[in-house]
Structure formats: structure tokens, C-alpha cells
Amino acid sequence: MEQLPVKMLGISNVTAEQIETLCDFATVKPSFVQNRCFAQLGWDSDVRRVCEANGIIYQGFSLLTANVRELASPSIRRIAAAHQVGVAQIVFAFALHVGMVCLTGTTDAQHMTEDLAAREIELSKGEIEIISRC
């Protein structure tokens, strides 16, 4: 039996409105949206909401480098200290909690281990709200 090719489309650096427009007329909807994710823009919440409504996987990149000021905030540092982890792990734990696939890159084995350990961090609703507002 011949297997039909899987049609998957990924798009990057788009707004919520652009995704909605594309989904309205596209024969093949995007499977993935990959955006640079800024805390000061609400962690791309509008785009993530449209993705969720349309069954699209949201991938956030530059979670650390796009948010240097926010990572230095006393509130995120307090949350990291309370969990005895680094701020990068807190940001990745937050991103996973709100439904993002975290795209990160490192060649440092210790950073890889720490990044993966973010899956084990249980943030409270209050902590999620604090990070959401950074």
C-alpha cells in the first residue's frame, strides 16, 4: 500500500492576526508556529491562544536572550531561589506550563541537563502569574 506524504507546514515570526488569516483560507493549516518570545509582549499569549484554538503547536525561541532584563528581575530571582534552581530553569518551567515547546540551544552539557530538569519544576499559580506579568 502506497503511503501518502504527510503535509506539515511550519511558520515563524508571525502575529495572531496573521495566523488567523492563514487558517481562514489555507488548505493545509500550519502544524507549528515558531516565534521569538518576549516577556514584555505577554510571552506571545495572543499567538499562543490562536495556536491552541487551531491545533497548532507553539514553539518559543530566544526565551532567555530575548528577556535578559526580565530574567534579572527580583521576582524571578526570588522564584528561582525558592526552587533552588537557576532563572533559566524557571523560565523554561513557566514556558512548559503555559503550553510552549521550548527551543533552546547549547553545547554545554551542564546547561542541557539543567534545561531538561525544568520539566520537573512545579510552579504555583501565583508564581505563574508573577512570571506572566514580567
C-alpha positions in Angstrom: 0.0 0.0 0.0 1.4 3.4 -1.0 1.8 5.9 1.8 0.7 9.4 1.1 3.1 12.1 2.1 2.3 14.0 5.3 1.7 17.6 4.7 3.2 19.7 7.5 3.7 23.5 7.4 5.7 25.5 9.9 5.7 29.3 10.0 7.8 31.7 12.0 7.7 35.2 13.5 4.0 35.7 12.9 1.3 37.6 14.7 -2.0 36.2 16.0 -3.8 38.1 13.2 -1.6 36.6 10.5 -2.2 33.1 11.8 -5.9 33.6 11.9 -5.9 34.9 8.3 -3.8 32.0 7.2 -6.1 29.4 8.9 -9.1 31.0 7.4 -8.0 30.2 3.8 -5.2 27.7 3.9 -5.8 24.2 2.5 -3.1 22.9 4.9 -3.0 24.8 8.2 0.3 25.3 9.9 1.3 22.5 12.2 3.9 24.6 14.0 4.4 28.3 14.8 7.9 29.2 15.9 8.2 32.7 17.4 10.8 34.7 19.2 9.1 35.1 22.6 9.3 38.3 24.6 8.1 38.7 28.2 7.4 42.4 27.6 4.8 41.3 24.9 3.0 38.9 27.2 5.0 35.9 26.3 3.2 35.8 22.9 -0.1 35.0 24.7 -2.3 36.1 21.8 -0.4 34.0 19.3 -0.4 31.0 21.7 -4.2 31.4 22.1 -4.8 31.3 18.4 -2.4 28.3 18.0 -4.3 26.4 20.7 -7.7 27.2 19.1 -6.4 25.9 15.8 -4.5 22.8 17.0 -1.1 24.4 16.2 2.0 23.7 18.2 3.6 26.8 19.5 7.4 26.8 19.7 9.1 29.7 21.6 12.7 30.6 20.9 15.1 33.0 22.4 13.3 32.7 25.8 16.5 33.6 27.5 18.3 36.0 25.2 15.1 38.0 24.3 14.3 38.5 28.0 17.6 39.4 29.7 16.0 42.3 31.7 13.2 40.2 32.9 15.5 37.4 33.9 17.3 39.8 36.1 14.1 40.9 37.9 14.0 40.4 41.7 10.7 38.5 41.4 12.1 35.8 39.0 15.3 35.6 41.0 13.2 35.0 44.2 11.2 32.3 42.5 14.4 30.6 41.3 15.9 30.8 44.8 12.8 29.3 46.3 13.1 26.3 44.0 16.9 26.2 44.3 17.4 26.4 40.6 18.6 29.0 38.1 16.4 31.6 36.4 16.8 29.8 33.0 15.1 26.7 34.5 12.3 28.9 35.9 11.7 30.4 32.5 11.7 27.0 30.8 9.4 25.6 33.5 7.0 28.5 33.0 7.0 28.1 29.2 6.2 24.4 29.5 3.4 25.1 32.0 1.7 27.6 29.6 2.0 25.1 26.7 5.1 26.2 24.8 7.6 23.9 23.2 10.9 25.5 24.3 13.5 25.8 21.6 16.9 26.3 23.1 20.4 25.6 22.1 23.6 25.0 24.0 26.7 22.9 23.6 27.3 22.9 27.4 26.4 19.5 28.9 25.5 21.1 32.3 23.1 23.6 30.6 21.5 20.7 28.7 20.9 18.8 31.9 19.6 21.9 33.7 17.3 22.8 30.7 15.8 19.3 30.7 15.4 19.4 34.5 12.9 22.3 34.1 10.3 19.7 33.3 10.4 18.6 37.0 9.8 22.1 38.5 6.3 22.6 39.9 5.4 26.3 39.8 2.5 27.6 41.8 -0.4 29.5 40.2 1.0 32.6 42.0 4.4 32.1 40.5 3.0 31.6 37.0 1.1 34.8 37.4 4.2 36.7 38.5 6.2 35.4 35.6 3.3 36.1 33.2 3.4 39.8 34.2 7.2 40.3 33.9 
